Amino acid sequence: MPIQLNKSINSSSTEFNLIAGDLQGNILMPHARNFAAQIFIKFKDSEKAKKLIQKKIVPKITTAKQQKLNSIAFKTNKNLRYKRFLNFSLSKTGYDFLNVLSTKIPQDNSFKQGQKKMSPGLKDPAVNDWQIEFQTDWHALLIIANASSKLLKNQVKKIRNILNHASVDVIYVEMGTGLKNSDNNHIEHFGYVDGISQPHMFTDKIEAGKISTNNWNPGGTLDLALVSDPGGKDENAFGSYFIFRKLEQNVKAFKEAEKQLADILDVSVDYAGAQMVGRFRNGVPLIPETPPKPIQTKKFNDFNYDLENSSAAKCPFGSHIRTTNPRSGKKISSPQFPRRGITYGKDSTNSSNNPEKDVGLLFMAHNRNIASQFEFMQKSWANNTNFPRQGSGIDPIIGQGNKSSEQTYFKKWGDETSKIEIRPSLGHFVTMKGGEYFFTPSISFLKRI
């Protein structure tokens, strides 16, 4: 009997145990390593590629079951953080190259078209302007992660040797390194704490009372990420569509915009930046009932916008976290999805050096349906100058496209009479350098590919 995907589950539940051995890790919970290699693969020979996958890659994959066991064991043996994590995904081009029967290929339309064909609708740069490596039609993506950069380099070297012996045509490695602030929270290159509002695909911490849910329940149902794998062994074989996008951040331009906005509003740079993002750098959001302060250190996610829907004088409608997660109601729903990104490039967050290129985010996410989740969020929310309200402007962080419309900010928190409209919109600090859509299939499919 198939499990129901329209609900949240506990990691000790019967449902999880039914699917965990055949499900790849990093879908329901992040691998949580600070160093990760994203290895893009283009095969040369389909039969050799199948044998490579079956004999060399499948035995190394970290299943959801093994990921949970590792997480439990880590609590008593901290050295287990050096245990390797590995998962493997295929593009539609990869499925076709491997001559997989059409009945066993995932049918999401955006996945079948590929990100290059879908990118104009996302207002991405032209494919010819992408980083040259991402203009290639990659067949597969293999991710290896470790808590040690030294161990990861050795593991990547071993994987490269395995791939080269299997006559792989092309290999490209994109390295990611997690950044943390002084509170040990993950941040991105603009310096803001990231990933706070992630859907919790397991209810363990919520049920244990470790997460406050008075105003917002971050529990995510399985169908935010999981979809039946048509090539799997049975009705409880699942996979997930996987989005990869390399997003380059122009830190210098962003910091200049923060300062420009602060001067216009006659407020601190901290408060100006917080209005663009929706949170201060340390993760404190703008929406609590009393004026928030940037010196607070506790991450806060138990809030919604139900009592602040008129003027948005506390948290502007166009701020990044409000645009991408309007929080209508008190619980997560589609198009939200689990994100698994990692930063890349040299950390400059604690220096006066503000790079204009070569740093950013390797955006990665799991979806049930790419068009109704990731693409909807990017096109209809982040790029939409009239979402969540008329005249909100594009998302100042990830929005692409029209900057001619205004954005609304406030000189004083909670005071709608202090409103100031900025035109053109602040934004375009992030450039999409290339990407692809993949599917992270069940183990049973890969064994029988």
N, C-alpha and C positions, 0 to 999 in steps of 0.2 A: 504493500500500500504506500503511495507516495506521500511524503511529508507536505504539510501546508506551508507555503512560502509567505503568506500574508500575515505573519505574526513574528514577534521577537522570540528568541529562545535563550535558555541558559546553556552554558558550555558543558554542563553535566547532564543535559537532557537526553532522552531517548532519541529525539529527532537529530540532535547533533551527532550522536554515536552512529546513527544510520548512514550519515553522509560523509563523516569526517575522514574516513580512510580513502575515499575516492575523490575527495575535493582538495585542490591545491591550497597551500597556505597563502596568507597575505590578502585574502578576499574578505573574510569575516573579521579578521583582526590584523593590524599591521605587523610587519616582521620586526620592527623596533630596533633595527641596527643603525648605527650612525654612518656607516660606510656602505655604499652599494654600487655595483657595476651593472650597467644596463648594456647587455651584449646583443647587438643587432646582427642577424645572420641571414645570408643569402646562400641557398644550397646550389650545388652544381649538378648532382645526380640524385634523382628522386628515390631510387631503391637504396642507395647508400645512406641517404638522409633518413629514411624510415628505420633502417638498422641502427643508425646513430641514436635516434630518438628512443627506440625500444631498449637498446642494450647499454647505452652510456648515459643518457640524460634521465630517463624515468627513474632508475635506481637512486639518483641523487636528489630528486625533487622532495621538498619538504611538504608533506601533506598537512591538512588542517589538524588532523589527529596528532601528528608528531609535533606540530607547532604548539599545541596546547600542552602536551606532555613536557616539552622543553621549557615552557613558561612556568609550569608547576615546579619542575626540578630546579629552575634558576633561583627560586626563593630560598633554597637551602645550599645551592652551590653556585656562587657568583661567577665562577670560571666558565659556566655554560654560556655566558654571553658571547664567548668566542666560537660558539658552534655555528657552522655555516648555515645560511638559509638560501634556498634555491627554488625558483619556479620558472615555468616555461609557457609561452603563449605563441599562437600562430595568427598571421594575417590571412585575409581571404586569398591573397596571392599565394601564400604559403600552402593553404589547403589545396588550391588548384594545382600547384607545382607537384604536390605529393600525390596527385590523382585520387583524392578522397572522393568517394561517392557523394553525389549531390544531396542525397537523403541524410548524410551524416555531417553536412556543413551547416553551421549556425546561420539562421535566416534573417537576422537584423539587416535592414536595408542599408543603413549607413555603414555598417561593417562590410557588407558586400561591395559597396561602392568604393570604400577606402577614404581616408581623410583628405587625400589630395583633391578628389572630386568634390568633396563636401566643403572644403575650406572657403570657397567664395561666399557661401551663405553665412559663414562665421566671420566674414570680413577680415580674414587672415591676409597676410602679404601673399603676392603671387608665388606659386611654387618655384618659379625660376629665381626668386629672391631668397628662398630658403637656404639654410646651411647646406652645402653641397652633399654631405653625407645623407641628409634626409630627403634628397631628391631621388634616392634609390628606392626601388620597390622591395622592401625587406620582407623575407618569408617568415621570420621568427624573432622573438625577443626572449632572451634568457637573462634573468636577474639573479645575481649572486650578492649576498649581503653578509657583513660581519661587523662585530664591534671593534675589530682591530684592522686598521688600514694595511698593516704589514701582512697579516694573514690573508686579507682579501686580495692583495696583489699576487700572492703566491697561488691562491685558488684560481684567480683569473688566468694566470699563466698556464696552469694545468688544463683548464677548460679550453684555452686557445690551442694547446697541443692536441687535445682530443679532437677539436673541430678541424684542425689542419690535416690530421691523419685521415679524417673522413672526407677529404677533398671538398670542403666547403669553399664556395666561390669567393665570398667577401665577408669580412668581419669588421664591425666598428664598435668600439667601446665608449660609452658615455659614463663618466664617473660622477657620483653624487656623494656629498659629504654634509651631514646634518650640522646645522649651526645651533648653538644654545646661548642663552643670556646668563647673567649672574645668578638667576633663580633656577637655572637648569631646565628652563623651558625652551622648546624649539622655536626658532625665529627664522624669518626670511631676511633677504639682504637689505630691505628698507628698515630693518630693525624691529619689526613688530612680531609679537608672539603669534604663532600660526597653528592651525589645526584644533583650536579649542572647541569649535562647534561640530566636530565630527559625529556622525551617527554611531552610536554604540550598537554593533550588530549582536552583541551578547548582553544579556540583562543582568549578569552576575553582580556588577558593582551597584547597579540601581536597586536590585532586590536586597543587597546587603546594606543599603542606606548610605553608601559612600558617595552618592551623587544626589544633590538636591533636585527635586522635580516639582516644586510647588507651582512654578510658572512655565516651565519648559521641560518636557521629557525627551531626552536625546536618544531613547531607544529606537533603533531602526529595524524595520521588518526585513526578513530575509530577501523579499522580492525587490529591495532597493539594489541588490547586486546579483543575486543568483537567478539563473535561467536553466532550464533543462538542457542537457547536452545531447543532441540527436545522435551522436556517435558513441555515447556511453553504454554501459552494460545493462542498465535497467532504469526504472522510473525514478530512482533516487541518485542518479548520476547527474551532477550539476557542474556548470562552469559559469563564467562571467565575461562580459565584454570589457575590454581593457583599453583605456585611452591613454596615449602617451603624447605629450606636447612639451617641447623645450621652449621655455619662456625666459627671454633675456631681460634683465632689469637695468634700467638706466638710473642708478642711485643718485647721481649728480643732479639730473633733471627733477627727480622726485623731491630731493631735499631743497632745491631752489623753489619749487612750487609750494612746499610747506612754508618756507620763509615768506614768499610772496603773499600767500593767503593770510599768514599771521600779521603781516604789515597792514593789509587791507582791513582786517577785522580789528586790529589793535588788540590782539590776544597773544598768548605765548605760542611758540612753535609747537609745543606739546599738544595744546588744545586744538590748534589748527589742523595738525596731522591727524588727531583723533577724530575730527569731524570728517575727514576724507576716508578714513578706514572704518570708523565706528567704534574703535577701541583705542586706548592709549597703547604705547609700545609694550607695556608689560601685560597687556591682555584685559585690563579693566575696561568694561564697556561703558558707553555713554548713557545707557537707559535706566539705571537705578532711580529710585524715587528721591534720592538726595543727590546734590551735585557730586559727581565722581572726581577723584583726584588721581593724578598720574603717579603718586608715590605709593599707592596701595600695591600690594604684591600678589594678593590672592586672585587667581583666575576665576572668572565668574561667567557662568553660562545659563543660570536659572532665571531667564527673563524672556518676555515677549513684548510685542509692541501694541497690545490691545488697548492700553490706556494712553497711547501717544500717537493717535492716528490723524489728528487734525493738522497741526502745523509742523510736526517733527522737529520742534525746537530743541529737543534733548539730543536726539540722534537723527541727523538729516536723512531724508528719504533716499538721497543718492549715495550715501556712504556705502563702502564696499560690503560690509557684513549685512547691511539691511537690504541691499540690492540682490545679493546672492542667497539670502535666507530671510525672507520677509516675516517668518514666524507667525503666520496667521493661525490662530489656535494655539494649543499648548503641546503639540507633539510633532515630531518629524514625519514628513510624508514626501512622496515623489514631487518634484524632481531632485530632491536631495539624494546624495550618494556618498559612499565611502571613498575618501581621497587617500592616496598612498605616495604623495610626492616627496621629493628630497631636494635640497638646495645643491647648487654646483658653483664652482669658482672660489676664489680666495676670499676669506672672511675679512671684511673691512669695517664691520659694524662698530668696532671700538677704536677706530682711527679717524684722522681727518681726511683720509683719502676716500673720495666718493667716485667709484668707477662708473663709466658710461656704458661699458659693455663687458662681456666675458664673465659675468656673474648672473645668477638667476635661479629659477626653479625648474626642475624636471617634474612637470605636472603629470601625475599618474592617478588614475581613478578606475573603479569598477562600477559598471552599470548593468542594469537589466535590459534597458532599451536606450540606445545612444541618442536617438532623435528626441525622445520625450524626457530625457534627463540632461546629460551634458550639453547637447546642442541647444535644447530649449533654454537652459540656464544662460548660455553664452549669447544666443541670438535674441531671445525675447526678454531677457532681464538685463544682463551686463551691457549689451550693446544698444539697448533701447533707451532713447532719451526721455521717454515718457513712462518709465517704470521705476518705482512702484506708483508714482503719481505724475501727472502732467508737469513737464518741465524739470524733472529730476536730473536730467543729463545722463551721460554714460557713466558707468561704474568708473570712478577715478583710478582704480588700480588695474583691473583687467579688461575694461571696456575697450572695444575697437570700433572704428568708424567715425561717425559724425561728432565733431567737437564744437559745432557752431551754436548749439543750444546752451541755455544757462544752467548753472547749478546754484543751489541755495545753501547758504551757511549762516551762522548766527554769532553775533558779538558776545552774547551772554547765554549761558546754558539755561534752557527752559523758558526763555523770554521770546515769544514770537514777534514782538515788536522790534527786536534787534536784528531782524532778517536782512541779509544782504545777498543780492544775486550777482553771480560771477559769470561773465561771458567773455570769451568762449570757455567751455568746460575745461576743468583741469583733467589731465589724463594723458594717455599714450606714453606712459613710462615703461611699459612692458611690450616687447616685440616677440611675436611667435616666430621661432627659427625653424620649425619643422616638426612633424609628428606622424603618427599612424594609429589606426584602429586595429586591435588584436582581439582574440578570444582565448581565454585561459581555460583549456578544456579539462575534463575529468581524467584521472589517472587511467581508468579503464579504456578510454578512447586511445590514449597515447600508447598503451601496451599492445593494442590491436591495430594500430594505424597501418 
